[in-house]
Amino acid sequence: MTDIFDTTILCNKCGEEMERTKVAKSGFILRAVKCEKCKDLIIHPKDISEYERFNCLKGKTYSVKLRLVGNSHAISIPKEIVDFIKEQEKVMNDMVRLCFEDRGRLSVRFGE
């Protein structure tokens, strides 16, 4: 199937051909087209959808159990977060970085 962004897109305001570009937002690289004449910008609908989904997950707070597993403790990561990470092409079997940031605060970093 052909992507609509693979075709020539003309600006609604001035009729000039729009140029392909990329826009960085919160660590996301969003595909876009931009009119150099009137500075109109159109971001790819699929990229916007993924970015909005990320923002919904980002604002949620989850209550998960801390469990004893052997000599260590484990927490579960909610399925919707794991699914989002998998869709972003990050491998779940890789090592993750765990950081004790502050009193009462841990961070888990996937990837590099």
C-alpha positions in Angstrom: 0.0 0.0 0.0 1.3 3.5 -0.9 1.6 6.1 1.8 0.0 9.4 1.1 3.2 11.2 2.1 5.0 9.4 -0.8 3.0 11.6 -3.3 3.4 15.3 -4.2 1.4 17.4 -1.7 0.4 21.0 -2.6 -0.2 23.7 0.0 -3.9 24.6 0.5 -3.0 28.2 1.1 -0.6 29.1 -1.8 -0.6 26.0 -4.1 3.2 25.5 -3.9 4.6 22.0 -3.6 5.4 21.1 0.0 8.8 19.6 1.0 9.3 16.6 3.2 10.8 17.2 6.6 11.0 15.7 10.1 9.9 17.3 13.3 11.3 16.3 16.7 8.9 16.3 19.7 9.6 14.7 23.1 12.1 12.2 21.6 9.8 11.3 18.7 10.8 12.0 15.1 7.5 12.9 13.2 7.3 12.8 9.4 5.9 16.0 8.0 5.6 18.2 4.9 6.2 22.0 5.0 5.5 24.8 2.7 8.5 27.0 2.4 6.5 29.9 1.1 3.8 30.2 3.8 5.4 28.0 6.4 2.3 25.7 6.7 3.2 22.3 8.3 1.3 19.0 8.0 2.5 16.1 10.3 1.8 12.5 9.2 -1.5 11.3 10.8 0.0 8.0 11.9 2.9 9.7 13.7 0.5 12.2 15.4 -1.6 9.2 16.6 1.4 7.4 18.1 2.6 10.7 19.7 -0.8 11.2 21.3 -1.0 7.6 22.5 2.4 8.1 24.1 1.2 11.3 25.9 -1.8 9.4 27.3 0.4 6.6 28.7 2.9 9.2 30.0 0.4 10.9 32.2 -0.9 7.7 33.8 0.0 6.4 37.2 -0.1 2.7 37.8 -0.2 0.8 41.1 1.8 -2.4 40.8 3.0 -4.9 43.4 6.5 -5.2 44.6 7.2 -9.0 44.8 10.0 -11.0 46.3 11.7 -13.3 43.7 14.6 -15.2 45.1 17.0 -12.7 46.7 15.6 -9.8 44.6 12.4 -7.8 44.3 10.4 -7.5 41.1 7.7 -5.2 39.8 5.3 -5.9 36.9 5.1 -3.4 34.0 1.6 -2.9 32.7 0.8 -4.6 29.4 -0.2 -1.3 27.6 3.3 0.1 28.3 5.0 -3.1 27.2 2.9 -3.1 24.0 3.8 0.5 23.2 7.5 -0.2 23.7 7.3 -3.3 21.4 5.6 -1.2 18.7 8.4 1.3 18.9 10.7 -1.5 17.7 12.6 -1.8 21.0 13.5 -5.4 22.0 12.0 -6.5 25.3 14.7 -9.1 26.0 17.5 -6.6 26.1 18.9 -5.4 29.4 17.3 -2.3 30.9 18.9 0.4 33.0 17.7 0.9 36.5 18.6 4.0 38.4 18.0 5.0 42.0 17.3 8.7 41.2 16.1 10.1 44.5 14.6 8.9 47.8 11.5 7.0 46.8 12.2 7.3 43.1 13.5 4.6 40.6 13.7 5.0 36.9 13.8 2.2 34.3 15.4 3.0 30.9 14.7 0.8 27.9 17.3 0.8 25.1 20.3 3.1 25.2 
